[in-house]
Amino acid sequence: MPPIRPLALPDTAWHRIGRGQNGIMDAGLAALLGAAVGSLATVGAAWVNGHATARSQSDQWRRQHRRDAYANYLGALHDRDVAMDAVLDAVEPESLDLRDVDEKVRRFVELAREVHRAAEVVILEGPHSMAEAVDRVGRASGDLSSVMRRMVKDAHARDSSRKAADTALAAERERALYQTVKDFRAAAGEVLGNAY
């Protein structure tokens, strides 16, 4: 059997590309390859940087929308709570002005609708923890509102038999509502990354 010889390739121009003397790559080809690799690295870095910037801007946009939604909700709650306090104050005196009470109730109802609209935006903006916080505030608000409605109804009926008990219950439920609003603020701060 004859010995195996290595495959001899023809000496073509392709085999000589990039070889100077003694098979060393010439400087021109090295510069070209270096420029190509450098360009690819630059394009890759620019893409990564652009992607990171876009994500950062998206996160900032989302944070800003959430902050605005949370602030609007808290503002609507404040206005509604001021109106609720006005109703509770209006049913206290022995000489009631029922037209004044009814006007204050009407104002309270308008502002309660604003709170509901603002709550819907908070729920849409998320996250789920904020929807839960809104739900807790809503339940505490409903508990206080039910006492307020009963006090208004009793004022119209000139029935003061439950007045002392309802006044104490309203104060208790107002404290509970205040605590749920504080909890909402803390949850909002946590979501926005500025927990206190």
Secondary structure as GFF3:
##gff-version 3
##sequence-region A 1 196
A	DSSP	alpha_helix	13	16	.	.	.	ID=ss1
A	DSSP	three_ten_helix	21	23	.	.	.	ID=ss2
A	DSSP	alpha_helix	27	90	.	.	.	ID=ss3
A	DSSP	alpha_helix	98	125	.	.	.	ID=ss4
A	DSSP	alpha_helix	128	156	.	.	.	ID=ss5
A	DSSP	alpha_helix	163	192	.	.	.	ID=ss6
###
